[in-house]
């Protein structure tokens, strides 16, 4: 279908990063949820958050009810079948419900009220609408509804329907579609009991088989909710059986609902049958209503679409700095915040190349969504790294890196450019670049010949999509990014597991599948799907979490590409490649090279005590101090000043470093001994 096609396109792009997986996997969850099995018996009215203040509730009710008596109006939304609700009020409620449902599902309406999204977004919602047979043409033709929705988006009142408290979370739309896992129920086995949500004190879920060993074999699920915490509190829940579908339930009153999933164990693969029989049905809660989820997804698309833009549009740039302030630079440990800069490329043009040592590194950020999201996940203020290496034969200074071909960079994979050539490209790409100079001992130790030999060995290999996520996650629960302003609503391993299954199913066994090969390495197998790897792990007493946090080994090789052709080689993202250049250049000889570079993130390599404190701050060349008086590092180019935060040059080297480091936002304080 068209969504799987879009997902495969994304899988082949440089979106194989934290931001990508979140955006693609969770959009899959949200979008799939919006096109299957809604409760047709009761209209899906407006979506209300338990966080909405009393004043916010009053504003929302006033907006909807107008002059209708308040009790009758509330009755219309809480129980539209009651006789005293009044036909007229029920009609108002149903109109609002239809407008919201249409805005979520109908591409023409979405395009009218939220113009400027990539065409694929509208294409997908058109596919979703057609798939469930909605009367989108009639909705789009209703000028009054379109006008009201446009007004709601402009003045912010749509957030009341989307399930967001305007004074608390309205300013934090990016990745607002993260879900919270409530629990699982296994068919014929353990039920979900003792659970609660933001709206209901008691939530239970049971599952059982029906019509087993027949063509009508199914899993029947009963979901019950009681103890509603407030009259207007509504939960939007999703129930999913891997390989059998998703149901969405909007729970706005104490209720019991039943669902059925067609699933024939006899015809399923052994791994699929194992997964369903052991994991069962998963219940999750969205932190907003469906409209809020879609609009937050649209904001996230605006944030991350800069990877496909050159230059980055004003809307995406604005979203990126908004994201940096609220998601990455929220803590004093991540400040000073990035600010506009007027020096441009004047520093690199004035600085003598002889100042650059072989082995020095360059820290890069491009405000295109990709780099800031990497920083949010890993706990650093940049998103890319490269290394300067001087040829021992002719003295030519090169900049070497692992990167990808996209809208702003014409070459793919492991590559080197001459110093000036690289900076010409970097300026065109809208890079902001800091110099991280090696200390005198490290610079003297660095063997340029050996490092360049390693580069020649790996030149042209594809960017390291295949293990990107595994070097970042070191712990079972303390590496996942969280949402502001409270930073207590986080991505979690259950959602990562779901994303891994979705991504693997959509991408298949391709060189850019960010899960399959890395997980196979962890159980010593090859070419197994993610669910098959999970089954093998379970047979050995290993959970998905256990597999995920196993350290990436530098000895592992991947089926990848080299100059676009199939090849077997290393999988290296930018910081992993820089680490390997240092490793092969001798910087880690003091710890017997017992370091897995595949485990190193940007924070890992730049918090190492490899750099020269005498060349920081007041020790920088005068041209650096004049251009950026308050920066500790010399910024060579860029339209915005940024700082290498946190913990630059603070960690002594030790064996197997970087393999058990937490990174919980907003402070990103690592555990002692990391």
For each residue, the residues with C-beta under 8 A, 3 or more apart:
1: 4 5 127 131
2: 5 6 123 124 127
3: 6 7 28 31 32 124 127 128
4: 1 7 8 506
5: 1 2 8 9
6: 2 3 9 10 120 123 124
7: 3 4 10 11 24 28 503 506 507
8: 4 5 11 12 506 507
9: 5 6 12 13 120
10: 6 7 13 15 20 24
11: 7 8 15 16 24 503 506 507 510 512 513 514
12: 8 9 510 512
13: 9 10 16 20 307 308 404 406
14: 17 307 370 404 405 406 463
15: 10 11 19 20 23 24 304 307 370
16: 11 13 20 21 465 468 512 514
17: 14 20 21 370 373 374 377 468
18: 21 22 373 374 376 377 378 469 472 481
19: 15 22 23 304 369 370 373 374 377
20: 10 13 15 16 17 23 24 304
21: 16 17 18 24 25 469 496 499 503 514
22: 18 19 25 26 175 178 373 491 499
23: 15 19 20 26 27 175 297 300 301 304
24: 7 10 11 15 20 21 27 28 499 503
25: 21 22 28 29 495 498 499 502 503
26: 22 23 29 30 175 177 178 179 297 495 499
27: 23 24 30 31 177 297
28: 3 7 24 25 31 32 502 506
29: 25 26 32 33 177 179 238 246 284 498 502
30: 26 27 33 34 177 286 290 293 294 297
31: 3 27 28 34 35 124 125 128
32: 3 28 29 35 36 246
33: 29 30 36 238 246 248 286 290
34: 30 31 104 105 128 248 290 294
35: 31 32 105 128 131 132
36: 32 33 132 245 246 247 248
37: 245 246 247 248 259
38: 44 248 250
39: 42 44 249 250 257
40:
41:
42: 39 80
43: 80 93 94 97 98
44: 38 39 47 97 100 101 250 290
45: 77 80 93 96 97 252
46: 60 64 77 96 97 100 160 161 289
47: 44 100 161 162 163 234 236 250 288 289 290 291 292
48: 52 57 60 160 161 163 232 233 234 252 289
49: 52 163 164 165 198 233 234 287 288 289
50: 198 199 229 230 233
51: 164 165 168 169 198
52: 48 49 56 57 60 160 163 164 165 232
53: 56 57 165 167
54: 57 58
55: 58 59
56: 52 53 59 60 160 165 166 167
57: 48 52 53 54 60 61 232
58: 54 55 61 62
59: 55 56 62 63 157 160
60: 46 48 52 56 57 63 64 157 160 161
61: 57 58 64 65 70 73 74
62: 58 59 65 66
63: 59 60 157 160
64: 46 60 61 73 77 92 93 96
65: 61 62 68 70 73 89 92
66: 62
67:
68: 65 72 73 76 86 88 89 92
69: 72 73
70: 61 65 73 74
71: 74 75
72: 68 69 75 76 84 85 86 89
73: 61 64 65 68 69 70 76 77 89 92
74: 61 70 71 77 78 231 232
75: 71 72 78 79 82 84 85 86 89
76: 68 72 73 80 85 86 89 90 92 93
77: 45 46 64 73 74 80 93 232 252
78: 74 75 231 232 252 253
79: 75 82 85 253
80: 42 43 45 76 77 85 90 93 94
81: 85
82: 75 79 85
83:
84: 72 75
85: 72 75 76 79 80 81 82 89 90
86: 68 72 75 76 89 90
87: 90 91
88: 68 91 92
89: 65 68 72 73 75 76 85 86 92 93
90: 76 80 85 86 87 93 94
91: 87 88 94 95
92: 64 65 68 73 76 88 89 95 96
93: 43 45 64 76 77 80 89 90 96 97
94: 43 80 90 91 97 98
95: 91 92 98 99 145
96: 45 46 64 92 93 99 100 161
97: 43 44 45 46 93 94 100 101
98: 43 94 95 101 102 139 145
99: 95 96 102 103 139 142 145 148 149
100: 44 46 47 96 97 103 104 161 289 290 291
101: 44 97 98 104 105 134 290
102: 98 99 105 106 109 134 136 139 140 145
103: 99 100 106 109 110 113 149 291 294
104: 34 100 101 110 125 290 291 294
105: 34 35 101 102 125 128 129 132 134 136
106: 102 103 109 110 125 129 134 136 139 140
107: 110 111 122 123 125 126 129 136
108: 111 112 136 137 139 140
109: 102 103 106 112 113 136 139 140 145 146 149
110: 103 104 106 107 113 114 117 121 122 125 294
111: 107 108 114 115 117 122
112: 108 109 115 140 146 149 150
113: 103 109 110 146 149 150 153
114: 110 111 117 153 295 298
115: 111 112
116: 302 315
117: 110 111 114 121 122 298 301 302
118: 121 301 305
119: 122 123
120: 6 9 123 124
121: 110 117 118 124 125 298 301
122: 107 110 111 117 119 125 126
123: 2 6 107 119 120 126 127
124: 2 3 6 31 120 121 127 128
125: 31 104 105 106 107 110 121 122 128 129
126: 107 122 123 129 130 136
127: 1 2 3 123 124 130 131
128: 3 31 34 35 105 124 125 131 132
129: 105 106 107 125 126 132 134 136
130: 126 127 133 134 136
131: 1 35 127 128
132: 35 36 105 128 129
133: 130
134: 101 102 105 106 129 130 139
135: 138 139
136: 102 105 106 107 108 109 126 129 130 139 140
137: 108 140 141
138: 135 141 142
139: 98 99 102 106 108 109 134 135 136 142 145
140: 102 106 108 109 112 136 137 146
141: 137 138
142: 99 138 139 145 146
143: 146 147
144: 147 148
145: 95 98 99 102 109 139 142 148 149
146: 109 112 113 140 142 143 149 150
147: 143 144 150 151
148: 99 144 145 151 152
149: 99 103 109 112 113 145 146 152 153 158
150: 112 113 146 147 153 154
151: 147 148 154 155 157
152: 148 149 155 156 157 158 161
153: 113 114 149 150 156 158 295
154: 150 151
155: 151 152
156: 152 153 159 166 170
157: 59 60 63 151 152 160 161
158: 149 152 153 161 162 291 295
159: 156 162 164 166 170 292
160: 46 48 52 56 59 60 63 157 164 166
161: 46 47 48 60 96 100 152 157 158 289 291 292
162: 47 158 159 288 289 291 292 293 295 296
163: 47 48 49 52 234 236 287 288 289 291 292
164: 49 51 52 159 160 169 170 176 288 292
165: 49 51 52 53 56 168 169 170
166: 56 156 159 160 170
167: 53 56 170
168: 51 165 485
169: 51 164 165 172 176 485
170: 156 159 164 165 166 167 173
171: 326
172: 169 176 326 327 483 484 485
173: 170 176 295 296 299 300
174: 296 299 300 303 319 323 327
175: 22 23 26 178 296 300 481 483
176: 164 169 172 173 287 288 292 293 296 299 300 483
177: 26 27 29 30 286 287 288 293 296 297 300
178: 22 26 175 287 483 489 490 491 495
179: 26 29 238 284 285 286 287 495
180: 284 285 287 489 492
181: 282 283 284 492 494 495
182: 192 195 197 203 237 283 284 285
183: 192 195 205 282 283
184: 190 192 279 280 281 282 283
185: 190 191 192 205 206 207 221 280 281 283
186: 189 190 207 277 278 279 280 281
187: 207 208 209 219 276 277 280 281
188: 207 208 209
189: 186 207 277 280
190: 184 185 186 280
191: 185 204 205 206 207
192: 182 183 184 185 195 203 204 205 206 283
193: 204
194: 202
195: 182 183 192 202 203 204 205 283
196: 200 201 202 203 227
197: 182 200 203 225 235 237 285
198: 49 50 51 229 233 235 285
199: 50 225 228 229 230 233 234 235 251
200: 196 197 203 225 226 227 228 229 233 235 251 254
201: 196 226 227 228 229
202: 194 195 196 224 225 226 227
203: 182 192 195 196 197 200 223 224 225 283
204: 191 192 193 195 223 224
205: 183 185 191 192 195 221 222 223 224 239 281 283
206: 185 191 192 221 222
207: 185 186 187 188 189 191 219 220 221 222 280 281
208: 187 188 219 220
209: 187 188 212 217 218 219 220
210: 216 217 218 219 220 260
211: 214 216 217 218
212: 209 217 265
213: 217 266
214: 211 217
215: 264
216: 210 211 262
217: 209 210 211 212 213 214 262 263 264 265 266
218: 209 210 211 260 261 262 263
219: 187 207 208 209 210 241 244 260 261 263 276 281
220: 207 208 209 210 258 259 260
221: 185 205 206 207 239 247 258 259 260 261 281
222: 205 206 207 256 257 258
223: 203 204 205 237 239 249 256 257 258 259 283
224: 202 203 204 205 255 256 257
225: 197 199 200 202 203 228 235 251 254 255 256
226: 200 201 202 254
227: 196 200 201 202 254
228: 199 200 201 225 231 233 253 254
229: 50 198 199 200 201 233
230: 50 199 233
231: 74 78 228
232: 48 52 57 74 77 78
233: 48 49 50 198 199 200 228 229 230 252
234: 47 48 49 163 199 250 251 252 289
235: 197 198 199 200 225 250 251 252 285
236: 47 163 248 249 250 251 285 286 288 289 290 293
237: 182 197 223 248 249 250 251 283 284 285 286
238: 29 33 179 246 247 248 249 283 284 285 286
239: 205 221 223 246 247 248 249 259 281 282 283
240: 245 246 247 281 282 284 498
241: 219 244 245 261 263 276 280 281 282
242: 272 275 276 279 501 531
243: 263 268 272 275 276
244: 219 241 261 262 263 276
245: 36 37 240 241 261 262
246: 29 32 33 36 37 238 239 240
247: 36 37 221 238 239 240 259 261
248: 33 34 36 37 38 236 237 238 239 290
249: 39 223 236 237 238 239 257 259
250: 38 39 44 47 234 235 236 237 289
251: 199 200 225 234 235 236 237 255 257
252: 45 48 77 78 233 234 235
253: 78 79 228
254: 200 225 226 227 228
255: 224 225 251
256: 222 223 224 225
257: 39 222 223 224 249 251
258: 220 221 222 223
259: 37 220 221 223 239 247 249
260: 210 218 219 220 221
261: 218 219 221 241 244 245 247 281
262: 216 217 218 244 245
263: 217 218 219 241 243 244 268 276
264: 215 217 267 268
265: 212 217 268 273 276 277
266: 213 217
267: 264
268: 243 263 264 265 272 273 276
269: 272 273 532
270: 273 274 535
271: 274 275 529 531 532 534 535
272: 242 243 268 269 275 276 531
273: 265 268 269 270 276 277
274: 270 271 277 278 531 535 538
275: 242 243 271 272 278 279 531 534 535
276: 187 219 241 242 243 244 263 265 268 272 273 279 280
277: 186 187 189 265 273 274 280
278: 186 274 275 538
279: 184 186 242 275 276 282
280: 184 185 186 187 189 190 207 241 276 277
281: 184 185 186 187 205 207 219 221 239 240 241 261
282: 181 183 184 239 240 241 279 494 498
283: 181 182 183 184 185 192 195 203 205 223 237 238 239
284: 29 179 180 181 182 237 238 240 495
285: 179 180 182 197 198 235 236 237 238
286: 30 33 177 179 236 237 238 289 290 293
287: 49 163 176 177 178 179 180 489
288: 47 49 162 163 164 176 177 236 291 292 293 296
289: 46 47 48 49 100 161 162 163 234 236 250 286 292 293
290: 30 33 34 44 47 100 101 104 236 248 286 293 294
291: 47 100 103 104 158 161 162 163 288 294 295
292: 47 159 161 162 163 164 176 288 289 295 296
293: 30 162 176 177 236 286 288 289 290 296 297
294: 30 34 103 104 110 290 291 297 298
295: 114 153 158 162 173 291 292 298 299
296: 162 173 174 175 176 177 288 292 293 299 300
297: 23 26 27 30 177 293 294 300 301
298: 114 117 121 294 295 301 302
299: 173 174 176 295 296 302 303 319
300: 23 173 174 175 176 177 296 297 303 304
301: 23 117 118 121 297 298 304 305
302: 116 117 298 299 305 315 316 319
303: 174 299 300 306 316 319 320 323 369 372 373
304: 15 19 20 23 300 301 307 368 369 370 373
305: 118 301 302 308 309 316 369
306: 303 309 312 313 316 317 320 366 367 368 369 370
307: 13 14 15 304 368 369 370 406 407
308: 13 305 406 407
309: 305 306 312 313 316 368 407 408
310: 407 408 428 429 430
311: 430
312: 306 309 316 317 320 366 367 368 430
313: 306 309 316 317
314: 317 318
315: 116 302 318 319
316: 302 303 305 306 309 312 313 319 320 368 369
317: 306 312 313 314 320 321 367
318: 314 315 321 322
319: 174 299 302 303 315 316 322 323 369
320: 303 306 312 316 317 323 324 367 368 369 372
321: 317 318 324 325 338 367
322: 318 319 325 326
323: 174 303 319 320 326 327 328 369 372 373 376
324: 320 321 327 328 329 337 338 367 372 375
325: 321 322 328 329 330 337
326: 171 172 322 323 330 484 485
327: 172 174 323 324 330 372 376 481 483 484 665 666
328: 323 324 325 334 372 375 376 381 665
329: 324 325 334 335 337 338 381
330: 325 326 327 334 484 487 665 666
331: 334 335 665 666 667 668
332: 335
333: 645 646 667 668 669
334: 328 329 330 331 381 645 646 666 668
335: 329 331 332 643 645
336: 339 630 643
337: 324 325 329
338: 321 324 329 365 367 381 432 640 641 642 643
339: 336 640 641
340: 639 640 641
341: 344 432 627 628 635 638 639 640 641
342:
343: 346 347 627 628 635 638
344: 341 427 637 638 639
345: 348 349 423 427 636 637
346: 343 349 350 623 627
347: 343 350 351 623 624 627 628 634 635 636 637
348: 345 351 423 433 636 637
349: 345 346
350: 346 347 623
351: 347 348 355 356 621 623 624 634 636
352: 355
353: 356 397 419
354:
355: 351 352 621
356: 351 353 360 388 390 397 419 435 437
357: 360 388 390 437 438 443 446
358: 388 389 390 397 443 446 448 451
359: 387 388 389 438 442 443 446 448 451 581 582 585 587
360: 356 357 387 388 435 436 437 438 443
361: 385 386 387 388 435 436 438 578 605 606
362: 385 386 387 388 399 433 434 435 436 636
363: 382 384 385 433 434 435 436 602 606 633 644
364: 371 382 383 384 385 386 426 431 432 433 434
365: 338 371 372 375 381 382 383 384 431 432 642
366: 306 312 370 371 383 384 408 429 430 431 432
367: 306 312 317 320 321 324 338 371 372 430 432 640
368: 304 306 307 309 312 316 320 371 408 430
369: 19 303 304 305 306 307 316 319 320 323 372 373
370: 14 15 17 19 304 306 307 366 373 374 383
371: 364 365 366 367 368 374 375 382 383 384
372: 303 320 323 324 327 328 365 367 369 375 376 383
373: 17 18 19 22 303 304 323 369 370 376 377 383
374: 17 18 19 370 371 377 378 380 383 602
375: 324 328 365 371 372 378 379 380 381 382 383 602
376: 18 323 327 328 372 373 481 665
377: 17 18 19 373 374 472 479 481 663
378: 18 374 375 472 601 602 603 663
379: 375 601 603 646 663 665 668
380: 374 375 383 601 602 603 606 644 645 646 668
381: 328 329 334 338 365 375 642 643 644 645
382: 363 364 365 371 375 385 434 602 642 644
383: 364 365 366 370 371 372 373 374 375 380 602
384: 363 364 365 366 371 401 403 431 574
385: 361 362 363 364 382 401 574 575 578 602 605 606
386: 361 362 364 399 400 401 422 574 578
387: 359 360 361 362 399 400 401 451 577 578 581 582
388: 356 357 358 359 360 361 362 397 398 399 400 419
389: 358 359 397 398 399 400 416 448 451 452 455 581
390: 356 357 358 395 396 397 398 448
391: 394 395 396 397 398 448 452
392: 448 449
393:
394: 391
395: 390 391
396: 390 391 418
397: 353 356 358 388 389 390 391 418 419
398: 388 389 390 391 416 417 418 419 422 452
399: 362 386 387 388 389 416 417 418 419 422 423
400: 386 387 388 389 414 415 416 455 577 581
401: 384 385 386 387 414 415 416 574 577 578
402: 413 414 461 463 464 572 573 574 576 577
403: 384 409 411 412 413 415 463 574
404: 13 14 409 412 413 463
405: 14 409 410 411 412
406: 13 14 307 308 409
407: 307 308 309 310
408: 309 310 366 368 428 429 430
409: 403 404 405 406 425 429
410: 405 425
411: 403 405 415
412: 403 404 405 415 462 463 564
413: 402 403 404 459 460 461 462 463 561 562 563
414: 400 401 402 455 458 459 460 461 572 577
415: 400 401 403 411 412 459 460
416: 389 398 399 400 401 455 459
417: 398 399 421 422 425
418: 396 397 398 399 421 422
419: 353 356 388 397 398 399 422 423
420: 423 424
421: 417 418 424 425
422: 386 398 399 417 418 419 425 426
423: 345 348 399 419 420 426 427 433 636 637
424: 420 421 427 428
425: 409 410 417 421 422 428 429
426: 364 422 423 429 431 433 637
427: 344 345 423 424 430 431 637
428: 310 408 424 425
429: 310 366 408 409 425 426
430: 310 311 312 366 367 368 408 427 639
431: 364 365 366 384 426 427 637 638
432: 338 341 364 365 366 367 635 637 638 639 640 641 642
433: 348 362 363 364 423 426 635 636 637 638
434: 362 363 364 382 631 633 634 635 636 642 644
435: 356 360 361 362 363 633 634 635 636
436: 360 361 362 363 606 611 633 644 648
437: 356 357 360 443 611 612 615 634
438: 357 359 360 361 442 443 446 610 611 612
439: 442 443 609 610 611 612 613
440: 443 444 612
441: 444 445
442: 359 438 439 445 446 587 610 611
443: 357 358 359 360 437 438 439 440 446 612
444: 440 441
445: 441 442 585 586 587 589
446: 357 358 359 438 442 443 451 582 585 586 587
447: 450 451 584 585 586
448: 358 359 389 390 391 392 451 452 585
449: 392 452 453
450: 447 453 454 584 585 586
451: 358 359 387 389 446 447 448 454 455 581 582 584 585
452: 389 391 398 448 449 455 456
453: 449 450 456 457 584
454: 450 451 457 458 580 581 584 585
455: 389 400 414 416 451 452 458 459 581
456: 452 453 459
457: 453 454
458: 414 454 455 461 569 570 572 577 580
459: 413 414 415 416 455 456
460: 413 414 415 562 563
461: 402 413 414 458 560 561 562 567 569 570 571 572
462: 412 413 465 511 512 560 561 562 571
463: 14 402 403 404 412 413 572 573
464: 402 467 468 570 571 572 573 576 577
465: 16 462 468 511 512 513 514 571 573
466: 511 512 513 514 517 518 558 560 571
467: 464 470 471 514 517 518 552 556 558 571 573 598
468: 16 17 464 465 471 472 514 573
469: 18 21 472 473 514 515 518
470: 467 473 518 548 550 552 598
471: 467 468 552 573 576 598 599 600 601
472: 18 377 378 468 469 479 601 663
473: 469 470 479 480 496 548 549
474: 479 549 551 599 658 659 660 661 662 663
475: 478 479 549 660 661 662
476: 493 545 548 549
477: 480 492 493
478: 475 662 663 664 671
479: 377 472 473 474 475 662 663 664
480: 473 477 490 491 492 493 496 664
481: 18 175 327 376 377 490 491 665
482: 487 488 489 490 491 664 665 666
483: 172 175 176 178 327 486 487 489 490
484: 172 326 327 330 487 666
485: 168 169 172 326
486: 483 489
487: 330 482 483 484 490 665 666
488: 482
489: 178 180 287 482 483 486
490: 178 480 481 482 483 487
491: 22 178 480 481 482 495 496
492: 180 181 477 480 495 496
493: 476 477 480 496 497 544 545 548
494: 181 282 497 498
495: 25 26 178 179 181 284 491 492 498 499
496: 21 473 480 491 492 493 499 500 544 548
497: 493 494 500 501 534 544
498: 25 29 240 282 494 495 501 502
499: 21 22 24 25 26 495 496 502 503
500: 496 497 503 504 515 519 530 544
501: 242 497 498 504 505 530 531
502: 25 28 29 498 499 505 506
503: 7 11 21 24 25 499 500 506 507 513 514 515
504: 500 501 507 508 513 515 516 529 530 531
505: 501 502 508 529
506: 4 7 8 11 28 502 503
507: 7 8 11 503 504 510 512 513 514 516
508: 504 505 513
509: 513 516 527
510: 11 12 507 513
511: 462 465 466 559 560 561 566
512: 11 12 16 462 465 466 507
513: 11 465 466 503 504 507 508 509 510 516 517
514: 11 16 21 465 466 467 468 469 503 507 518
515: 469 500 503 504 518 519 530
516: 504 507 509 513 519 520 528 529 530 533
517: 466 467 513 520 521 526 558 559 571
518: 466 467 469 470 514 515 521 522 552 571
519: 500 515 516 522 523 528 530 533 534 547
520: 516 517 523 524 525 526 527 528 533
521: 517 518 524 553 556
522: 518 519 533 537 547 550
523: 519 520 528 533 536 537 540 542 547
524: 520 521
525: 520 528 532 533 536
526: 517 520
527: 509 520
528: 516 519 520 523 525 532 533 536
529: 271 504 505 516 532 533
530: 500 501 504 515 516 519 533 534
531: 242 271 272 274 275 501 504 534 535
532: 269 271 525 528 529 535 536
533: 516 519 520 522 523 525 528 529 530 536 537 547
534: 271 275 497 519 530 531 537 538 544 547
535: 270 271 274 275 531 532 538 539
536: 523 525 528 532 533 539 540
537: 522 523 533 534 540 542 543 544 546 547
538: 274 278 534 535 541 542 543
539: 535 536
540: 523 536 537
541: 538
542: 523 537 538 546 547
543: 537 538 546 547
544: 493 496 497 500 534 537 547 548
545: 476 493 548 549
546: 537 542 543 549 550
547: 519 522 523 533 534 537 542 543 544 550
548: 470 473 476 493 496 544 545
549: 473 474 475 476 545 546
550: 470 522 546 547
551: 474 596 598 599 656 659
552: 467 470 471 518 556 596 598 599
553: 521 556 596 598
554: 570 580 596 597 598
555:
556: 467 521 552 553 571 598
557: 568 569 570
558: 466 467 517 568 569 570 571
559: 511 517 566 567 568
560: 461 462 466 511 566 567 568 569 571
561: 413 461 462 511 564 565 566 567
562: 413 460 461 462 565 567 569
563: 413 460
564: 412 561
565: 561 562
566: 511 559 560 561
567: 461 559 560 561 562
568: 557 558 559 560
569: 458 461 557 558 560 562
570: 458 461 464 554 557 558 580
571: 461 462 464 465 466 467 517 518 556 558 560 576 598
572: 402 414 458 461 463 464 576 577 580 597 598
573: 402 463 464 465 467 468 471 576 577
574: 384 385 386 401 402 403 577 578 602
575: 385 578 579 600 601 602 604 605
576: 402 464 471 571 572 573 579 580 597 598 600
577: 387 400 401 402 414 458 464 572 573 574 580 581
578: 361 385 386 387 401 574 575 581 582 605
579: 575 576 582 583 595 597 600 604 605
580: 454 458 554 570 572 576 577 583 584 597
581: 359 387 389 400 451 454 455 577 578 584 585
582: 359 387 446 451 578 579 585 587 588 605 610
583: 579 580 587 588 593 595 597
584: 447 450 451 453 454 580 581
585: 359 445 446 447 448 450 451 454 581 582
586: 445 446 447 450 589
587: 359 442 445 446 582 583 610
588: 582 583 591 592 593 594 595 653
589: 445 586 592 593
590: 653
591: 588 594 595 653 654 655 657
592: 588 589 655
593: 583 588 589
594: 588 591 655 656
595: 579 583 588 591 599 600 653 655 656 657 658
596: 551 552 553 554 599 600 656 658 659
597: 554 572 576 579 580 583 600
598: 467 470 471 551 552 553 554 556 571 572 576
599: 471 474 551 552 595 596 604 658 659
600: 471 575 576 579 595 596 597 604 605 658
601: 378 379 380 471 472 575 604 605 658 663
602: 363 374 375 378 380 382 383 385 574 575 605 606
603: 378 379 380 606 607 646 647 661 663 668
604: 575 579 599 600 601 607 608 657 658 661
605: 361 385 575 578 579 582 600 601 602 608
606: 361 363 380 385 436 602 603 644 648 649
607: 603 604 646 647 648 649 650 651
608: 604 605 611 649 651 653 657
609: 439 649 650 651 652 653
610: 438 439 442 582 587 649 653
611: 436 437 438 439 442 608 615 616 648 649
612: 437 438 439 440 443 615 616 619
613: 439 616 619 649
614: 619
615: 437 611 612 619 620 634
616: 611 612 613 619 620 632 633 649
617: 620 632
618: 625
619: 612 613 614 615 616
620: 615 616 617 624 625 633 634
621: 351 355 624 625 634
622: 625 626
623: 346 347 350 351 626 627
624: 347 351 620 621 627 628 631 634 635
625: 618 620 621 622 628 629
626: 622 623 629
627: 341 343 346 347 623 624 635
628: 341 343 347 624 625 631 634 635 641
629: 625 626
630: 336 641
631: 434 624 628 634 635 641 643
632: 616 617 643 644 648
633: 363 434 435 436 616 620 643 644 648
634: 347 351 434 435 437 615 620 621 624 628 631
635: 341 343 347 432 433 434 435 624 627 628 631 638 641 642
636: 345 347 348 351 362 423 433 434 435
637: 344 345 347 348 423 426 427 431 432 433
638: 341 343 344 431 432 433 635 641 642
639: 340 341 344 430 432
640: 338 339 340 341 367 432
641: 338 339 340 341 432 628 630 631 635 638
642: 338 365 381 382 432 434 635 638
643: 335 336 338 381 631 632 633
644: 363 380 381 382 434 436 606 632 633 648
645: 333 334 335 380 381 648
646: 333 334 379 380 603 607 668
647: 603 607 650 651 670
648: 436 606 607 611 632 633 644 645
649: 606 607 608 609 610 611 613 616
650: 607 609 647
651: 607 608 609 647 657 674
652: 609
653: 588 590 591 595 608 609 610 657
654: 591 657
655: 591 592 594 595
656: 551 594 595 596 659
657: 591 595 604 608 651 653 654 674
658: 474 595 596 599 600 601 604 661 674
659: 474 551 596 599 656
660: 474 475 671 674
661: 474 475 603 604 658 670 671 674
662: 474 475 478 479 669 670 671 674
663: 377 378 379 472 474 478 479 601 603 668 670
664: 478 479 480 482 667 668 669
665: 327 328 330 331 376 379 481 482 487 668
666: 327 330 331 334 482 484 487
667: 331 333 664
668: 331 333 334 379 380 603 646 663 664 665
669: 333 662 664
670: 647 661 662 663 674
671: 478 660 661 662 674
672:
673:
674: 651 657 658 660 661 662 670 671
